[in-house]
């Protein structure tokens, strides 16, 4: 499943860059073609970010990558209560 998400990630980012480049640099597009290219670029961006975040979560959970150094909720709340004193 992780490989499938990685493949989706690569394809999504490739679509983002390709259609974004087309939308920004081509002068002879009609308005509808420009809108379609922009929508496809946005879809690639959203899909790429979501797939990337899923990959990050999977690799942290599996131990392949280091986990983020975020505090758990109890420690964060205790620290925030002590901060104002």
Residue frames as qw, qx, qy, qz and C-alpha x, y, z in Angstrom:
[[0.000, 0.885, 0.466, 0.000, 0.00, 0.00, 0.00],
 [0.326, -0.762, 0.096, 0.552, 2.87, 2.36, 0.76],
 [0.381, -0.097, 0.589, 0.706, 4.29, 1.91, -2.74],
 [0.159, 0.650, 0.661, 0.339, 0.91, 2.74, -4.26],
 [0.175, -0.926, -0.238, 0.234, 0.72, 5.95, -2.21],
 [0.406, -0.537, 0.343, 0.655, 4.27, 6.82, -3.28],
 [0.331, 0.234, 0.677, 0.614, 3.37, 6.30, -6.95],
 [0.015, 0.838, 0.530, 0.128, 0.26, 8.45, -6.52],
 [0.335, -0.810, -0.018, 0.480, 2.43, 11.09, -4.87],
 [0.393, -0.262, 0.500, 0.726, 4.88, 11.20, -7.79],
 [0.204, 0.471, 0.694, 0.505, 2.13, 11.32, -10.41],
 [0.116, -0.887, -0.437, 0.096, 0.26, 14.03, -8.53],
 [0.315, -0.734, 0.130, 0.588, 3.31, 16.27, -8.22],
 [0.355, -0.011, 0.624, 0.696, 4.20, 15.69, -11.86],
 [0.101, 0.681, 0.654, 0.313, 0.68, 16.74, -12.83],
 [0.229, -0.879, -0.234, 0.347, 0.91, 19.80, -10.62],
 [0.329, -0.547, 0.336, 0.693, 4.14, 20.98, -12.19],
 [0.297, 0.176, 0.715, 0.608, 3.15, 20.11, -15.76],
 [0.028, 0.742, 0.616, 0.263, -0.31, 21.68, -15.73],
 [0.286, -0.841, -0.156, 0.432, 0.85, 24.59, -13.60],
 [0.357, -0.334, 0.431, 0.759, 3.57, 25.34, -16.11],
 [0.181, 0.412, 0.709, 0.543, 1.09, 25.14, -18.95],
 [0.115, -0.847, -0.519, 0.025, -1.37, 27.42, -17.16],
 [0.321, -0.802, -0.015, 0.503, 1.26, 30.02, -16.36],
 [0.323, -0.447, 0.475, 0.686, 3.38, 30.15, -19.50],
 [0.316, 0.319, 0.751, 0.485, 1.19, 29.41, -22.52],
 [0.112, 0.302, 0.035, -0.946, -0.25, 32.47, -24.25],
 [0.372, 0.071, -0.559, -0.738, -2.49, 30.84, -26.85],
 [0.066, -0.264, -0.946, 0.177, -4.91, 28.97, -24.55],
 [0.323, -0.551, -0.410, -0.651, -8.60, 29.74, -24.56],
 [0.368, -0.495, 0.375, -0.693, -10.22, 30.65, -21.26],
 [0.925, -0.197, 0.019, -0.323, -11.73, 27.21, -20.80],
 [0.851, 0.247, -0.367, 0.283, -8.39, 25.50, -21.49],
 [0.162, 0.525, -0.473, 0.688, -6.69, 27.80, -19.01],
 [0.634, -0.414, 0.261, -0.599, -9.28, 27.00, -16.34],
 [0.983, -0.016, -0.151, -0.098, -8.93, 23.27, -16.97],
 [0.651, 0.381, -0.451, 0.477, -5.13, 23.46, -16.69],
 [0.124, -0.514, 0.437, -0.727, -5.41, 25.46, -13.46],
 [0.821, -0.298, 0.120, -0.472, -7.93, 23.03, -11.98],
 [0.949, 0.120, -0.271, 0.111, -5.76, 20.04, -12.89],
 [0.391, 0.476, -0.486, 0.620, -2.72, 21.76, -11.36],
 [0.423, -0.470, 0.354, -0.689, -4.67, 22.44, -8.17],
 [0.951, -0.139, -0.049, -0.272, -5.89, 18.84, -8.05],
 [0.792, 0.292, -0.409, 0.347, -2.28, 17.67, -8.41],
 [0.059, 0.529, -0.465, 0.708, -1.22, 19.97, -5.59],
 [0.673, -0.378, 0.243, -0.587, -3.93, 18.80, -3.21],
 [0.985, 0.014, -0.146, -0.088, -3.42, 15.13, -4.05],
 [0.628, 0.437, -0.453, 0.457, 0.36, 15.45, -3.77],
 [0.151, -0.521, 0.477, -0.691, 0.21, 17.11, -0.36],
 [0.826, -0.269, 0.165, -0.467, -2.29, 14.56, 0.96],
 [0.951, 0.162, -0.250, 0.083, -0.25, 11.62, -0.34],
 [0.403, 0.517, -0.501, 0.565, 2.96, 13.10, 1.08],
 [0.404, -0.483, 0.420, -0.653, 1.40, 13.58, 4.51],
 [0.955, -0.111, 0.012, -0.274, 0.10, 10.01, 4.44],
 [0.807, 0.334, -0.384, 0.300, 3.60, 8.75, 3.58],
 [0.065, 0.560, -0.508, 0.651, 5.07, 10.75, 6.45],
 [0.693, -0.369, 0.290, -0.547, 2.57, 9.25, 8.90],
 [0.985, 0.070, -0.133, -0.084, 3.20, 5.72, 7.65],
 [0.648, 0.428, -0.454, 0.437, 6.99, 6.01, 7.85],
 [0.162, -0.531, 0.496, -0.668, 6.88, 7.52, 11.34],
 [0.829, -0.253, 0.188, -0.462, 4.50, 4.82, 12.55],
 [0.963, 0.171, -0.204, 0.045, 6.61, 2.02, 11.09],
 [0.664, -0.643, 0.214, 0.315, 9.81, 3.35, 12.65],
 [0.738, 0.382, 0.232, 0.506, 11.48, 3.87, 9.28],
 [0.215, 0.632, -0.036, 0.744, 11.68, 7.61, 9.88],
 [0.218, -0.105, -0.585, 0.774, 12.17, 9.53, 13.10],
 [0.109, -0.752, -0.650, -0.020, 8.95, 10.74, 14.65],
 [0.072, 0.725, 0.022, 0.685, 8.28, 14.41, 15.01],
 [0.356, -0.031, -0.621, 0.698, 9.18, 15.94, 18.35],
 [0.380, -0.508, -0.195, -0.748, 5.67, 17.10, 19.20],
 [0.149, -0.159, 0.747, -0.628, 4.52, 16.98, 22.78],
 [0.182, -0.418, -0.881, -0.123, 1.57, 14.87, 23.76],
 [0.227, -0.703, -0.341, -0.581, -1.58, 16.75, 24.78],
 [0.660, -0.683, -0.290, 0.117, -1.13, 16.31, 28.54],
 [0.633, -0.240, -0.011, 0.736, 2.45, 17.59, 28.56],
 [0.195, 0.406, 0.286, 0.846, 1.57, 20.51, 26.29],
 [0.375, -0.755, -0.359, -0.400, -1.37, 21.56, 28.48],
 [0.698, -0.591, -0.209, 0.347, 0.69, 21.28, 31.68],
 [0.539, -0.031, 0.099, 0.836, 3.46, 23.37, 30.17],
 [0.011, 0.557, 0.328, 0.763, 1.05, 26.05, 28.97],
 [0.525, -0.771, -0.333, -0.140, -0.53, 26.28, 32.44],
 [0.699, -0.481, -0.075, 0.523, 2.90, 26.66, 34.07],
 [0.498, 0.347, 0.195, 0.770, 4.10, 29.20, 31.52],
 [0.097, -0.767, -0.219, -0.596, 1.96, 32.07, 32.75],
 [0.676, -0.683, -0.250, 0.116, 2.98, 31.70, 36.42]]
